[in-house]
Amino acid sequence: MTALISGIVHLVGVLIAGIISLLCFAFWLWMLIHAITNKGLSDGEKILWVLVIIFLPFVGSIIYFFVGRTKAF
């Protein structure tokens, strides 16, 4: 019985980790596409943001979300 409960807890943990990973990837991809298509940025700024997002995947995406995305309007 203990092995069954342990297995279920492990499975739930893996599912939660998978969902979080998928959401992080979706956020990263959204920010990357947004940086490429952002009309408020010059070409040089776009290249810089794309490089930041690619080489600092999650941190770069968060920085772009709060700093670079505001130039879209």
HUCORCOR-V270574 format. One record per residue. N is the residue number from 1. RES is the residue in one small letter. SS is DSSP state (~ for helix, > for strand, _ for the rest). PHI is phi in whole degrees, 0 to 359 (none if undefined). PSI is psi in radians with two decimals (NA if undefined). Layout:
BEGIN
N;RES;SS;PHI;PSI + N;RES;SS;PHI;PSI
END
This chain:
BEGIN
1;m;_;none;-0.70 + 2;t;~;295;-0.65 + 3;a;~;294;-0.64 + 4;l;~;294;-0.80 + 5;i;~;296;-0.74 + 6;s;~;298;-0.72 + 7;g;~;295;-0.71 + 8;i;~;294;-0.76 + 9;v;~;298;-0.73 + 10;h;~;297;-0.77 + 11;l;~;298;-0.76 + 12;v;~;297;-0.72 + 13;g;~;298;-0.73 + 14;v;~;294;-0.72 + 15;l;~;296;-0.75 + 16;i;~;296;-0.77 + 17;a;~;298;-0.68 + 18;g;~;294;-0.73 + 19;i;~;295;-0.77 + 20;i;~;297;-0.73 + 21;s;~;298;-0.74 + 22;l;~;296;-0.73 + 23;l;~;295;-0.69 + 24;c;~;296;-0.73 + 25;f;~;295;-0.74 + 26;a;~;297;-0.72 + 27;f;~;296;-0.76 + 28;w;~;300;-0.81 + 29;l;~;295;-0.69 + 30;w;~;299;-0.79 + 31;m;~;291;-0.64 + 32;l;~;296;-0.82 + 33;i;~;295;-0.71 + 34;h;~;296;-0.71 + 35;a;~;295;-0.65 + 36;i;~;290;-0.64 + 37;t;~;261;0.05 + 38;n;_;291;1.96 + 39;k;_;284;-0.23 + 40;g;_;277;-0.09 + 41;l;_;254;2.53 + 42;s;_;286;2.96 + 43;d;~;298;-0.69 + 44;g;~;296;-0.71 + 45;e;~;294;-0.68 + 46;k;~;299;-0.82 + 47;i;~;299;-0.77 + 48;l;~;298;-0.83 + 49;w;~;296;-0.70 + 50;v;~;297;-0.75 + 51;l;~;296;-0.72 + 52;v;~;297;-0.77 + 53;i;~;293;-0.65 + 54;i;~;287;-0.78 + 55;f;~;274;-0.31 + 56;l;_;235;1.24 + 57;p;~;313;-1.15 + 58;f;~;280;-0.73 + 59;v;~;295;-0.75 + 60;g;~;297;-0.65 + 61;s;~;294;-0.72 + 62;i;~;293;-0.75 + 63;i;~;299;-0.79 + 64;y;~;298;-0.70 + 65;f;~;303;-0.73 + 66;f;~;269;-0.44 + 67;v;~;250;-0.99 + 68;g;~;282;-0.54 + 69;r;~;291;-0.42 + 70;t;~;293;-0.32 + 71;k;~;279;0.05 + 72;a;~;285;-0.28 + 73;f;_;257;NA
END
